[in-house]
């Protein structure tokens, strides 16, 4: 069920409040991209252990999206969103009380609840807008991904402001999230479908009824797309500060700022992606996304290489690597098109599954979030094993190529079902079939 007879002010209130709350939640969700580097230094962790640490909150945030999305459909996004933020604020504060790697992982699981806010917000916002405006509305909501840029840019300076103690950063994040939860509950209303269900006395769909659409292969295809456009976005937002420090030898503050330059367009242009999906179609936007991202990842995959050539006065050594300025520019382009793709994927869901946005959006978000969990770990493992910093982009190149191929094959299959004549063999006409003069 979707918005009927709601005022534009109610729509704006729901959209703005949800987007601001999601921004704060996303900033909390990626907090380890900055404080994790300090924890890595304190505990003497390997890159693999660091990858696991920064990815652990993503695991919880991913796995809880399905349940939180369904509960948002059943009980209303306003209540579920508020409870989720309160529990996350408590977990972030508890993070400051642990001091061993194993306990950090346990605490990080609780911090990961912040990532589940996406499924709740998508469900809540979609109920307020008609189908023809959902792409734009959900794209604006998705701009809350800018929270990653907020953390990458602001947390290093906040760390300096609190005297270098990462615990102070975590405590401030917990307080901000607690205030956000209270303000969200006070300034929002129950979504229209909840009000209508209460007024009519219609029973809620059962949990398992909400899972029915997950039998469709199409849902899992959307999930694969989101594994890259969102999962890889989160993974790189977490990994790039470490990449800049290790590959280019930058200090943490500079690395955070440059990582924010990637995360910022990867977030704020999601509204543009939603608008374009409404205007020209989500499929076309997905083609743009995959083709450009494939080119970017391929270029960034080229490893630094030392060459020696003979010269008149002796051997000449060359080091061929991507200049920092070019690397930063390509990551900005990559983030921009990933932002468009994230909106395009979610444009499909309320159109195809209007009464199951929570469950379908939850599973798509879950699989996408798992990309943000597994990819940083894979980046760390590959770095430890082969010692090539650009190996992370090699992996992304393969991932994008697979997604693009599957999408294109699926699109061709859809076109053949819609236009049976395309199934006929296509060949050049025989010479005798041509009219005189055509040959």
GIJOLIN-V835060 format. One record per residue. N is the residue number from 1. RES is the residue in three letters. SS is DSSP state (2 for helix, 1 for strand, 0 for the rest). PHI is phi in whole degrees, 0 to 359 (NA if undefined). NEAR is the number of other C-alpha atoms within 10 Angstrom. Layout:
[[N | RES | SS | PHI | NEAR] [N | RES | SS | PHI | NEAR]]
This chain:
[[1 | UNK | 0 | NA | 18] [2 | UNK | 0 | 228 | 18] [3 | UNK | 0 | 299 | 17] [4 | UNK | 0 | 223 | 12] [5 | UNK | 0 | 74 | 8] [6 | UNK | 0 | 267 | 13] [7 | UNK | 0 | 279 | 11] [8 | UNK | 2 | 295 | 11] [9 | UNK | 2 | 292 | 9] [10 | UNK | 2 | 294 | 13] [11 | UNK | 2 | 297 | 18] [12 | UNK | 2 | 295 | 15] [13 | UNK | 2 | 299 | 17] [14 | UNK | 2 | 296 | 25] [15 | UNK | 2 | 292 | 24] [16 | UNK | 2 | 295 | 16] [17 | UNK | 2 | 297 | 20] [18 | UNK | 2 | 293 | 27] [19 | UNK | 2 | 294 | 25] [20 | UNK | 2 | 296 | 17] [21 | UNK | 2 | 296 | 25] [22 | UNK | 2 | 294 | 30] [23 | UNK | 2 | 299 | 25] [24 | UNK | 2 | 296 | 24] [25 | UNK | 2 | 299 | 33] [26 | UNK | 2 | 291 | 26] [27 | UNK | 2 | 298 | 25] [28 | UNK | 2 | 294 | 28] [29 | UNK | 2 | 299 | 32] [30 | UNK | 0 | 256 | 29] [31 | UNK | 0 | 300 | 26] [32 | UNK | 2 | 289 | 28] [33 | UNK | 2 | 299 | 28] [34 | UNK | 2 | 253 | 27] [35 | UNK | 2 | 291 | 22] [36 | UNK | 2 | 296 | 20] [37 | UNK | 2 | 293 | 19] [38 | UNK | 2 | 292 | 17] [39 | UNK | 2 | 295 | 19] [40 | UNK | 2 | 302 | 17] [41 | UNK | 2 | 292 | 11] [42 | UNK | 2 | 295 | 10] [43 | UNK | 2 | 264 | 11] [44 | UNK | 0 | 65 | 12] [45 | UNK | 0 | 277 | 15] [46 | UNK | 0 | 279 | 14] [47 | UNK | 2 | 296 | 19] [48 | UNK | 2 | 295 | 18] [49 | UNK | 2 | 296 | 16] [50 | UNK | 2 | 297 | 25] [51 | UNK | 2 | 301 | 28] [52 | UNK | 2 | 294 | 22] [53 | UNK | 2 | 296 | 28] [54 | UNK | 2 | 289 | 28] [55 | UNK | 2 | 272 | 32] [56 | UNK | 2 | 301 | 28] [57 | UNK | 2 | 300 | 29] [58 | UNK | 2 | 293 | 34] [59 | UNK | 2 | 298 | 25] [60 | UNK | 2 | 297 | 24] [61 | UNK | 2 | 300 | 29] [62 | UNK | 2 | 283 | 32] [63 | UNK | 2 | 294 | 21] [64 | UNK | 2 | 278 | 23] [65 | UNK | 2 | 297 | 29] [66 | UNK | 2 | 297 | 25] [67 | UNK | 2 | 292 | 20] [68 | UNK | 2 | 294 | 27] [69 | UNK | 2 | 296 | 33] [70 | UNK | 2 | 294 | 29] [71 | UNK | 2 | 296 | 22] [72 | UNK | 2 | 295 | 26] [73 | UNK | 2 | 294 | 28] [74 | UNK | 2 | 279 | 20] [75 | UNK | 2 | 250 | 15] [76 | UNK | 0 | 101 | 23] [77 | UNK | 2 | 294 | 31] [78 | UNK | 2 | 298 | 23] [79 | UNK | 2 | 289 | 17] [80 | UNK | 2 | 295 | 20] [81 | UNK | 2 | 300 | 28] [82 | UNK | 2 | 297 | 21] [83 | UNK | 2 | 297 | 14] [84 | UNK | 2 | 300 | 19] [85 | UNK | 2 | 291 | 28] [86 | UNK | 2 | 296 | 19] [87 | UNK | 2 | 295 | 17] [88 | UNK | 2 | 294 | 26] [89 | UNK | 2 | 301 | 28] [90 | UNK | 2 | 296 | 17] [91 | UNK | 2 | 294 | 22] [92 | UNK | 2 | 296 | 29] [93 | UNK | 2 | 294 | 20] [94 | UNK | 2 | 297 | 19] [95 | UNK | 2 | 304 | 22] [96 | UNK | 0 | 285 | 16] [97 | UNK | 0 | 260 | 12] [98 | UNK | 0 | 255 | 14] [99 | UNK | 0 | 214 | 12] [100 | UNK | 0 | 240 | 10] [101 | UNK | 2 | 300 | 17] [102 | UNK | 2 | 297 | 11] [103 | UNK | 2 | 288 | 13] [104 | UNK | 2 | 299 | 19] [105 | UNK | 2 | 296 | 19] [106 | UNK | 2 | 296 | 16] [107 | UNK | 2 | 296 | 21] [108 | UNK | 2 | 296 | 26] [109 | UNK | 2 | 299 | 23] [110 | UNK | 2 | 291 | 21] [111 | UNK | 2 | 300 | 31] [112 | UNK | 2 | 297 | 28] [113 | UNK | 2 | 304 | 30] [114 | UNK | 2 | 302 | 34] [115 | UNK | 2 | 290 | 31] [116 | UNK | 2 | 290 | 33] [117 | UNK | 2 | 298 | 29] [118 | UNK | 2 | 298 | 31] [119 | UNK | 2 | 297 | 32] [120 | UNK | 2 | 293 | 33] [121 | UNK | 2 | 295 | 28] [122 | UNK | 2 | 300 | 30] [123 | UNK | 2 | 296 | 30] [124 | UNK | 2 | 296 | 28] [125 | UNK | 2 | 295 | 26] [126 | UNK | 2 | 298 | 28] [127 | UNK | 0 | 289 | 27] [128 | UNK | 0 | 267 | 28] [129 | UNK | 0 | 234 | 23] [130 | UNK | 0 | 290 | 15] [131 | UNK | 2 | 306 | 17] [132 | UNK | 2 | 289 | 12] [133 | UNK | 2 | 244 | 15] [134 | UNK | 2 | 291 | 26] [135 | UNK | 2 | 300 | 34] [136 | UNK | 2 | 294 | 24] [137 | UNK | 2 | 298 | 27] [138 | UNK | 2 | 290 | 29] [139 | UNK | 2 | 295 | 30] [140 | UNK | 2 | 297 | 24] [141 | UNK | 2 | 301 | 31] [142 | UNK | 2 | 296 | 29] [143 | UNK | 2 | 299 | 24] [144 | UNK | 2 | 300 | 24] [145 | UNK | 2 | 303 | 29] [146 | UNK | 2 | 300 | 24] [147 | UNK | 2 | 304 | 27] [148 | UNK | 2 | 296 | 31] [149 | UNK | 2 | 292 | 29] [150 | UNK | 2 | 301 | 22] [151 | UNK | 2 | 291 | 31] [152 | UNK | 2 | 297 | 35] [153 | UNK | 2 | 274 | 23] [154 | UNK | 2 | 273 | 18] [155 | UNK | 2 | 298 | 25] [156 | UNK | 2 | 300 | 21] [157 | UNK | 2 | 286 | 18] [158 | UNK | 2 | 295 | 17] [159 | UNK | 2 | 299 | 20] [160 | UNK | 2 | 294 | 13] [161 | UNK | 2 | 296 | 12] [162 | UNK | 0 | 263 | 13] [163 | UNK | 0 | 80 | 11] [164 | UNK | 0 | 84 | 15] [165 | UNK | 0 | 270 | 14] [166 | UNK | 2 | 296 | 22] [167 | UNK | 2 | 299 | 19] [168 | UNK | 2 | 295 | 17] [169 | UNK | 2 | 297 | 24] [170 | UNK | 2 | 297 | 24] [171 | UNK | 2 | 295 | 18] [172 | UNK | 2 | 296 | 16] [173 | UNK | 2 | 299 | 21] [174 | UNK | 2 | 296 | 24] [175 | UNK | 2 | 294 | 14] [176 | UNK | 2 | 299 | 15] [177 | UNK | 2 | 293 | 25] [178 | UNK | 2 | 297 | 18] [179 | UNK | 2 | 295 | 13] [180 | UNK | 2 | 300 | 22] [181 | UNK | 2 | 299 | 23] [182 | UNK | 2 | 294 | 14] [183 | UNK | 2 | 294 | 14] [184 | UNK | 2 | 298 | 20] [185 | UNK | 2 | 295 | 16] [186 | UNK | 2 | 287 | 11] [187 | UNK | 2 | 255 | 11] [188 | UNK | 0 | 243 | 18] [189 | UNK | 0 | 237 | 16] [190 | UNK | 0 | 297 | 15] [191 | UNK | 0 | 291 | 26] [192 | UNK | 2 | 302 | 20] [193 | UNK | 2 | 292 | 20] [194 | UNK | 2 | 292 | 20] [195 | UNK | 2 | 299 | 13] [196 | UNK | 2 | 294 | 12] [197 | UNK | 2 | 293 | 14] [198 | UNK | 2 | 295 | 12] [199 | UNK | 2 | 292 | 9] [200 | UNK | 2 | 271 | 9] [201 | UNK | 0 | 75 | 9] [202 | UNK | 0 | 288 | 10] [203 | UNK | 0 | 289 | 9] [204 | UNK | 0 | 292 | 14] [205 | UNK | 0 | 297 | 13] [206 | UNK | 0 | 290 | 10] [207 | UNK | 2 | 303 | 14] [208 | UNK | 2 | 286 | 9] [209 | UNK | 2 | 296 | 11] [210 | UNK | 2 | 296 | 21] [211 | UNK | 0 | 274 | 16] [212 | UNK | 2 | 307 | 12] [213 | UNK | 2 | 298 | 17] [214 | UNK | 2 | 291 | 15] [215 | UNK | 2 | 285 | 9] [216 | UNK | 0 | 278 | 9] [217 | UNK | 2 | 299 | 10] [218 | UNK | 2 | 303 | 13] [219 | UNK | 2 | 299 | 19] [220 | UNK | 2 | 285 | 16] [221 | UNK | 2 | 292 | 17] [222 | UNK | 2 | 301 | 24] [223 | UNK | 2 | 296 | 25] [224 | UNK | 2 | 295 | 23] [225 | UNK | 2 | 302 | 27] [226 | UNK | 2 | 288 | 29] [227 | UNK | 2 | 303 | 27] [228 | UNK | 2 | 275 | 28] [229 | UNK | 2 | 296 | 30] [230 | UNK | 2 | 255 | 27] [231 | UNK | 2 | 300 | 28] [232 | UNK | 2 | 290 | 27] [233 | UNK | 2 | 299 | 29] [234 | UNK | 2 | 298 | 29] [235 | UNK | 2 | 300 | 29] [236 | UNK | 2 | 289 | 25] [237 | UNK | 2 | 299 | 28] [238 | UNK | 2 | 282 | 29] [239 | UNK | 2 | 271 | 26] [240 | UNK | 2 | 300 | 23] [241 | UNK | 2 | 303 | 25] [242 | UNK | 2 | 295 | 27] [243 | UNK | 2 | 297 | 19] [244 | UNK | 2 | 296 | 21] [245 | UNK | 2 | 294 | 17] [246 | UNK | 2 | 280 | 13] [247 | UNK | 2 | 276 | 14] [248 | UNK | 2 | 246 | 13] [249 | UNK | 0 | 69 | 11] [250 | UNK | 0 | 275 | 16] [251 | UNK | 0 | 283 | 13] [252 | UNK | 2 | 296 | 19] [253 | UNK | 2 | 297 | 20] [254 | UNK | 2 | 295 | 16] [255 | UNK | 2 | 299 | 24] [256 | UNK | 2 | 296 | 29] [257 | UNK | 2 | 295 | 21] [258 | UNK | 2 | 293 | 24] [259 | UNK | 2 | 294 | 29] [260 | UNK | 2 | 294 | 25] [261 | UNK | 2 | 296 | 20] [262 | UNK | 2 | 281 | 26] [263 | UNK | 2 | 289 | 33] [264 | UNK | 2 | 295 | 24] [265 | UNK | 2 | 294 | 24] [266 | UNK | 2 | 291 | 33] [267 | UNK | 2 | 238 | 29] [268 | UNK | 2 | 289 | 23] [269 | UNK | 0 | 270 | 26] [270 | UNK | 2 | 296 | 31] [271 | UNK | 2 | 297 | 24] [272 | UNK | 2 | 297 | 20] [273 | UNK | 2 | 297 | 32] [274 | UNK | 2 | 294 | 32] [275 | UNK | 2 | 295 | 25] [276 | UNK | 2 | 296 | 20] [277 | UNK | 2 | 295 | 27] [278 | UNK | 2 | 293 | 18] [279 | UNK | 2 | 277 | 12] [280 | UNK | 2 | 248 | 10] [281 | UNK | 0 | 107 | 16] [282 | UNK | 2 | 293 | 24] [283 | UNK | 2 | 297 | 18] [284 | UNK | 2 | 297 | 13] [285 | UNK | 2 | 296 | 21] [286 | UNK | 2 | 295 | 24] [287 | UNK | 2 | 298 | 15] [288 | UNK | 2 | 304 | 15] [289 | UNK | 2 | 300 | 25] [290 | UNK | 2 | 293 | 25] [291 | UNK | 2 | 293 | 14] [292 | UNK | 2 | 292 | 17] [293 | UNK | 2 | 295 | 27] [294 | UNK | 2 | 298 | 19] [295 | UNK | 2 | 296 | 16] [296 | UNK | 2 | 297 | 20] [297 | UNK | 2 | 297 | 23] [298 | UNK | 2 | 296 | 18] [299 | UNK | 2 | 295 | 17] [300 | UNK | 2 | 290 | 21] [301 | UNK | 0 | 286 | 20] [302 | UNK | 0 | 293 | 17] [303 | UNK | 0 | 282 | 16] [304 | UNK | 0 | 297 | 14] [305 | UNK | 1 | 226 | 9] [306 | UNK | 1 | 264 | 10] [307 | UNK | 1 | 239 | 11] [308 | UNK | 1 | 234 | 10] [309 | UNK | 1 | 236 | 9] [310 | UNK | 0 | 285 | 9] [311 | UNK | 0 | 233 | 9] [312 | UNK | 0 | 299 | 6] [313 | UNK | 0 | 259 | 6] [314 | UNK | 0 | 125 | 8] [315 | UNK | 0 | 295 | 11] [316 | UNK | 1 | 244 | 11] [317 | UNK | 1 | 261 | 12] [318 | UNK | 1 | 236 | 11] [319 | UNK | 1 | 240 | 10] [320 | UNK | 1 | 263 | 12] [321 | UNK | 0 | 212 | 13] [322 | UNK | 0 | 283 | 15] [323 | UNK | 0 | 303 | 9] [324 | UNK | 2 | 303 | 13] [325 | UNK | 2 | 299 | 9] [326 | UNK | 2 | 292 | 11] [327 | UNK | 2 | 300 | 14] [328 | UNK | 2 | 298 | 17] [329 | UNK | 2 | 299 | 14] [330 | UNK | 2 | 293 | 19] [331 | UNK | 2 | 295 | 23] [332 | UNK | 2 | 295 | 22] [333 | UNK | 2 | 298 | 17] [334 | UNK | 2 | 300 | 25] [335 | UNK | 2 | 297 | 28] [336 | UNK | 2 | 300 | 25] [337 | UNK | 2 | 285 | 24] [338 | UNK | 2 | 296 | 31] [339 | UNK | 2 | 297 | 31] [340 | UNK | 2 | 298 | 30] [341 | UNK | 2 | 294 | 33] [342 | UNK | 2 | 299 | 32] [343 | UNK | 2 | 292 | 35] [344 | UNK | 2 | 296 | 35] [345 | UNK | 2 | 299 | 27] [346 | UNK | 2 | 281 | 27] [347 | UNK | 2 | 296 | 28] [348 | UNK | 2 | 294 | 20] [349 | UNK | 2 | 294 | 23] [350 | UNK | 2 | 293 | 25] [351 | UNK | 2 | 283 | 14] [352 | UNK | 2 | 276 | 14] [353 | UNK | 0 | 228 | 15] [354 | UNK | 0 | 297 | 17] [355 | UNK | 0 | 260 | 19] [356 | UNK | 0 | 225 | 24] [357 | UNK | 2 | 299 | 29] [358 | UNK | 2 | 296 | 33] [359 | UNK | 2 | 286 | 31] [360 | UNK | 2 | 291 | 31] [361 | UNK | 2 | 298 | 28] [362 | UNK | 2 | 293 | 28] [363 | UNK | 2 | 288 | 27] [364 | UNK | 2 | 296 | 29] [365 | UNK | 2 | 294 | 31] [366 | UNK | 2 | 298 | 30] [367 | UNK | 2 | 295 | 26] [368 | UNK | 2 | 298 | 27] [369 | UNK | 2 | 296 | 33] [370 | UNK | 2 | 297 | 27] [371 | UNK | 2 | 298 | 27] [372 | UNK | 2 | 291 | 30] [373 | UNK | 2 | 271 | 27] [374 | UNK | 2 | 285 | 19] [375 | UNK | 2 | 293 | 26] [376 | UNK | 2 | 299 | 31] [377 | UNK | 2 | 295 | 24] [378 | UNK | 2 | 298 | 18] [379 | UNK | 2 | 300 | 25] [380 | UNK | 2 | 295 | 23] [381 | UNK | 2 | 297 | 20] [382 | UNK | 2 | 297 | 19] [383 | UNK | 2 | 293 | 17] [384 | UNK | 2 | 291 | 14] [385 | UNK | 2 | 280 | 9] [386 | UNK | 2 | 248 | 9] [387 | UNK | 0 | 67 | 11] [388 | UNK | 0 | 250 | 16] [389 | UNK | 0 | 299 | 22] [390 | UNK | 0 | 283 | 21] [391 | UNK | 2 | 299 | 20] [392 | UNK | 2 | 297 | 24] [393 | UNK | 2 | 282 | 21] [394 | UNK | 2 | 298 | 18] [395 | UNK | 2 | 297 | 17] [396 | UNK | 2 | 295 | 21] [397 | UNK | 2 | 300 | 20] [398 | UNK | 2 | 295 | 13] [399 | UNK | 2 | 299 | 18] [400 | UNK | 2 | 294 | 26] [401 | UNK | 2 | 300 | 16] [402 | UNK | 2 | 295 | 14] [403 | UNK | 2 | 296 | 18] [404 | UNK | 2 | 297 | 18] [405 | UNK | 2 | 296 | 12] [406 | UNK | 2 | 297 | 15] [407 | UNK | 2 | 297 | 20] [408 | UNK | 2 | 294 | 13] [409 | UNK | 2 | 297 | 11] [410 | UNK | 2 | 295 | 14] [411 | UNK | 2 | 296 | 13] [412 | UNK | 2 | 298 | 13] [413 | UNK | 2 | 297 | 14] [414 | UNK | 2 | 296 | 11] [415 | UNK | 2 | 294 | 14] [416 | UNK | 2 | 291 | 14] [417 | UNK | 2 | 289 | 12] [418 | UNK | 2 | 283 | 10] [419 | UNK | 0 | 233 | 10] [420 | UNK | 2 | 304 | 9] [421 | UNK | 2 | 297 | 11] [422 | UNK | 2 | 290 | 13] [423 | UNK | 2 | 283 | 11] [424 | UNK | 0 | 292 | 8] [425 | UNK | 0 | 296 | 6] [426 | UNK | 0 | 253 | 8] [427 | UNK | 0 | 207 | 6] [428 | UNK | 0 | 286 | 5] [429 | UNK | 0 | 294 | 8] [430 | UNK | 0 | 293 | 8] [431 | UNK | 2 | 301 | 10] [432 | UNK | 2 | 287 | 8] [433 | UNK | 2 | 277 | 9] [434 | UNK | 0 | 280 | 10] [435 | UNK | 0 | 290 | 8] [436 | UNK | 0 | 306 | 8] [437 | UNK | 0 | 95 | 5] [438 | UNK | 0 | 284 | 7] [439 | UNK | 0 | 296 | 9]]
